[in-house]
Amino acid sequence: MSDAAFLTGQFLLAMPGIGDPRFDRAVIAMCAHDREGAMGIGIGAEIEDLRLHELLHQFDIDSHGAPDAPILLGGPVEPGRGFVVHSADWGGQDTIDVAGRWSLSGTLDVLRAIAAGKGPSRWLVALGYAGWSEGQLDAELARPGWLSIEMDPAVMFASAACDRWACALESAGVDPRLLSSQSGTA
């Protein structure tokens, strides 16, 4: 694995026609990528009919201090497990720094802090994650279908989930209207 393959802190974008409907136009905030595998949180699709207040209610957390934000589809692995991708201005029991770009928390203390208005200034709540075993992501990246980019985390927190794929491409200088779901060989 080359150093270029270590994508922690990057964004993975699934291109049209990737061949896996679970990842069609996915935007994945890569939280870990090393010789043992990779893990990222999908931030480009909302879970229908589930919002933050309902999730907080399920944990008996008073929701009055938090906006009723959408919950994101973090990925197909462990879809009942929650994660919060957030700004680095808050830290809790299990918070990890992601390449100095954002933070990731996965315990209830971050939800309690958000509900009380004392959490991170910017955050996204997701259920599930995208995971790859040792070498699996590297093999996928060797084929057409994924684009790795650096994106300003502000785009991640300031744009709507349904717009993040296009915003991410535009931040990389790519016009999403010019992409094709067809690939060829030379």
C-alpha positions in Angstrom: 0.0 0.0 0.0 1.5 3.3 -1.0 1.3 6.4 1.2 -1.2 7.9 -1.2 -3.7 5.2 -0.3 -4.0 6.4 3.3 -7.2 8.4 3.0 -7.9 9.4 6.6 -9.4 12.9 6.5 -10.3 12.7 2.8 -13.7 12.4 1.2 -14.6 9.4 -1.1 -17.1 10.1 -3.8 -18.8 7.3 -5.7 -19.1 8.1 -9.3 -22.3 7.4 -11.4 -22.5 3.7 -12.5 -20.3 2.4 -9.7 -22.3 -0.8 -9.8 -23.4 -0.9 -6.1 -26.7 0.9 -5.5 -25.8 1.3 -1.8 -23.1 3.7 -2.8 -24.7 5.5 -5.8 -23.3 9.0 -5.6 -22.2 8.4 -2.0 -20.1 11.0 -0.1 -18.0 9.3 2.6 -16.0 11.1 5.2 -13.0 8.8 5.7 -12.2 8.5 9.4 -9.6 5.7 9.3 -7.5 4.1 6.6 -4.4 2.1 7.3 -2.9 -1.4 6.6 -5.7 -3.1 8.7 -8.6 -1.6 6.7 -10.7 1.5 6.4 -13.8 3.1 7.9 -15.9 6.1 6.8 -19.2 7.7 7.5 -21.6 8.4 4.7 -22.8 12.0 4.8 -24.7 12.3 1.5 -28.0 10.6 2.2 -30.7 11.0 4.8 -32.6 8.2 6.4 -36.2 8.8 5.6 -38.6 9.3 8.5 -36.0 9.6 11.2 -34.9 12.9 12.7 -32.7 13.8 15.7 -35.6 14.5 18.1 -37.0 11.0 17.6 -33.5 9.5 18.0 -33.0 11.5 21.2 -36.4 10.4 22.5 -35.4 6.7 22.0 -32.5 7.3 24.5 -34.7 9.4 26.9 -32.7 12.5 26.1 -34.5 15.8 26.3 -34.4 17.3 22.8 -35.4 20.9 23.4 -31.9 22.3 23.1 -31.2 20.7 19.7 -32.6 21.4 16.2 -34.5 18.5 14.7 -31.8 17.7 12.2 -32.0 14.8 9.7 -30.2 11.5 10.5 -27.8 10.3 7.8 -27.3 6.9 6.3 -23.7 6.4 7.5 -23.3 3.1 5.6 -24.4 -0.5 5.4 -22.3 -1.8 8.3 -23.9 -1.9 11.7 -26.9 0.3 10.7 -28.1 0.5 14.3 -24.9 2.0 15.5 -24.7 5.8 15.8 -21.9 8.2 15.0 -21.5 11.9 15.1 -19.1 13.6 12.7 -18.4 17.0 14.2 -16.2 20.1 14.5 -13.1 19.7 16.8 -14.3 22.3 19.3 -15.8 19.5 21.5 -14.5 16.3 22.8 -16.0 13.5 24.8 -15.5 9.9 26.1 -14.5 8.4 22.8 -13.9 11.3 20.5 -11.2 10.8 17.9 -9.5 13.5 15.9 -9.7 12.8 12.2 -6.4 14.1 10.6 -6.9 17.5 12.3 -9.9 18.2 10.0 -13.0 17.0 12.1 -13.8 14.7 14.9 -15.8 11.5 15.3 -17.7 10.4 18.4 -19.8 7.3 18.9 -21.2 7.5 22.5 -24.3 9.0 24.0 -22.3 11.8 25.7 -22.1 13.7 22.4 -25.9 13.4 21.8 -26.5 14.6 25.4 -24.2 17.6 24.8 -25.9 18.5 21.5 -29.3 18.2 23.1 -28.2 20.5 25.9 -26.8 23.1 23.5 -23.3 22.4 24.8 -22.0 20.1 22.1 -19.8 20.8 19.0 -20.7 23.9 17.0 -21.1 21.8 13.8 -22.2 18.2 13.6 -23.9 15.5 11.6 -25.5 12.4 13.1 -25.4 9.1 11.2 -26.4 5.5 11.6 -24.1 2.8 10.3 -20.7 3.2 8.6 -18.8 2.1 5.5 -16.0 -0.4 6.3 -13.4 -2.2 4.3 -11.1 -5.0 5.3 -7.4 -5.1 4.8 -6.6 -4.1 1.2 -10.2 -4.1 0.1 -10.5 -0.3 -0.3 -7.2 -0.2 -2.1 -8.4 -2.8 -4.6 -11.7 -0.8 -5.2 -9.7 2.4 -5.7 -7.7 0.7 -8.4 -10.9 0.3 -10.5 -13.0 3.2 -11.9 -15.8 4.3 -9.6 -14.3 6.2 -6.7 -12.8 9.6 -6.4 -10.8 10.7 -3.4 -10.7 14.5 -2.8 -9.8 17.0 -0.1 -12.8 19.0 0.7 -13.2 21.8 3.2 -15.1 20.4 6.2 -17.2 23.6 6.1 -18.8 22.2 2.9 -19.6 19.1 4.8 -21.4 21.0 7.5 -22.9 23.8 5.5 -24.6 22.0 2.6 -27.7 19.8 2.6 -27.0 16.0 2.4 -28.7 15.8 -1.0 -26.3 18.5 -2.3 -23.0 17.2 -0.8 -22.0 15.0 -3.7 -22.2 17.9 -6.2 -20.7 20.4 -3.8 -17.8 18.1 -3.1 -17.1 17.6 -6.9 -17.4 21.4 -7.4 -14.9 22.0 -4.6 -12.5 19.7 -6.4 -13.0 21.6 -9.7 -15.2 19.0 -11.3 -18.5 19.9 -13.0 -20.9 17.0 -12.0 -23.0 17.7 -15.1 -20.2 16.5 -17.3 -19.8 13.1 -15.7 -21.0 9.9 -17.4 -22.0 6.6 -15.9 -20.2 4.9 -18.8 -16.5 4.1 -18.8 -14.4 2.9 -21.6 -11.0 1.4 -22.3 -8.2 2.7 -24.4 
